[in-house]
């Protein structure tokens, strides 16, 4: 393929790279000036990558790059655009917690790895993309240091993510040893082999995805990590970082009908995640720990889809990821600001939110209803697509058990809504009279509006979005 066509096919990634280079140069300037400009550079770079992805999708560009290592199609570009667009609210929220060019620079570096994943056709590219996404997150967790637990959270994330990477690499090595191929099609080939080494390779690959996705029993440190990070970083880890793991799974299992012992592995552990994540979330008084446990449950729903028909699995997972990310980001974006990170994180800070921030309260309710999967919000459509896939694949019992587990989540989502609308304003949860707003409060509100619009579109035109993924 000519070099100019390669440049065009990877235009979204090149725009992210251009943004990173600009931020590196910018970081040499005065810190006050850098803080004011860096966030704008980051937003423009991501927005440019999103627009480029949509334009290339509209042009119907199909290309096979680097001898089959990367494949771009209109569907791939739409998936990239949706995932990258979800990072814009994260960038807007970051102004409250971060100064300088470090946060947008690290986020763009992480997004570069994320943007490679939907087009990767080789296990090696998938591994590199996942590592490029994960490594900047270690630094992001400790960058703001609003709590003493931040360093511990970063260390736990490093150990957890490093272990998952090692297991994934071992699985890929065994796949290569048994099939002689590094292409993602090696998974389908290994699935048909009676060789115990091939079975071990598949189990290791699935175990690595479970580790990265914090599926039970590999979830132990995920709540500590979420709690120790700042709000924008937690929002990023709970949404786009988790989405990356599912995209890797979709790529590796594309066209593969799961059978044999993997069926039980992909049914029992995700079901345990759904039940345990929802039960544990009920006991939390920290919003971030509650979101962490709920993300464990949502990982269970998402991995459930791998039991289903490969022809409909991708649409169901991508729609669920976008819906889940929009709801989660919306909840974080409308959190009332507070100088004390511990106070801001408690559910008590939401008491009586409707009385002093009615718009934020309404958006928080929309986020909770969508995450709970109540109609007509898009979370309902997303869960319906997942469970329909499981039922049509011939596993109605697993679908029913998963539905029962999802009902458990109603309790803690509705508890948030009850606090927002039915409790009096908690003492100390509001800034003192005359105290200036935190920097970036207006940008956080803008992030909330963007996520609200995205949730509205997902509610009104889900079919239009599904037809383009």
Secondary structure as UniProt FT lines:
FT   HELIX           3..9
FT   HELIX           11..26
FT   TURN            27..28
FT   HELIX           31..58
FT   TURN            59..60
FT   STRAND          63..65
FT   TURN            66..69
FT   STRAND          70..72
FT   HELIX           74..93
FT   HELIX           94..96
FT   HELIX           102..117
FT   TURN            118..119
FT   HELIX           123..143
FT   HELIX           149..179
FT   HELIX           185..191
FT   HELIX           196..213
FT   TURN            216..217
FT   TURN            220..221
FT   HELIX           222..228
FT   HELIX           231..236
FT   HELIX           237..241
FT   HELIX           242..252
FT   TURN            253..255
FT   HELIX           261..282
FT   HELIX           287..304
FT   HELIX           305..307
FT   HELIX           310..333
FT   HELIX           341..345
FT   HELIX           347..350
FT   TURN            351..352
FT   HELIX           353..356
FT   HELIX           358..372
FT   TURN            375..376
FT   HELIX           378..392
FT   TURN            393..394
FT   HELIX           396..422
FT   TURN            427..428
FT   TURN            433..434
FT   TURN            439..440
FT   HELIX           441..460
FT   HELIX           462..466
FT   TURN            467..468
//
